[in-house]
Amino acid sequence: MHISTITSGTLTVARFAGSFDTNTASEAQDYFDVLFAERVENVIVDFEALDFMSSAGLRVLIVAAKKLQATGGRIGICHANESVAEVFAMAQLPFFKLFPTRTAAIEGLGG
């Protein structure tokens, strides 16, 4: 998996590419730990180049979302393909908001 970052003010866009699964979950967790050390406020996770996400990836995102909520931040998900969106729909987690595009996510998080 590859993660790239774009930061603008209090908003960070994390673009995930490849597979987000058991083999790459620790890489993503390390990535989020660095972001939180930098005190980011709002994060958009862009899955446009993501091929697959397992429950291990979802667990990393749940931890990240809870950490952001604890500091008043929010997390948005954009460009989730059908199978990834289905994972979120089945989990029915209220702290994830899915957006069709990055622009919609930026507007939805007040960026």
Residue, then its C-alpha position, 0 to 999 in steps of 0.5 A: m500500500h502507498i499513502s500520500t498526503i496533502t495538507s491545507g490549513t487544518l485539513t489533511v487528505a490521505r490518499f491510499a493506494g493498493s490494498f488496506d488489509t492485515n499486511t498493510a494495517s500496521e503501516a496505516q496505523d503508523y501513518f495515523d500516529v504521525l498525523f496525530a503527533e502533528r495535531v491534525e484536526n480533520v482528515i479526508v481519506d481518499f480511496e480513489a486508488l484503493d483496490f481492497m479493504s479488509s476488516a483490519g483496515l476498518r479497525v485502523l480507521i475506527v481507531a483513527a476516527k475515535k482519536l480525532q473525535a476526542t480532539g474535536g476533529r472529524i474524518g471523511i471518506c471519499h472515492a470508496n469503490e463499491s466493495v469498500a463502501e459496502v464494508f462501511a455500510m455493513a459496519q454502520l459506524p456513525f463517525f464515518k461520513l462517505f462522500p463521492t468526491r474529494t471536493a464534496a468531502i472538503e465541503g462536508l468537513g467545512g474545509 
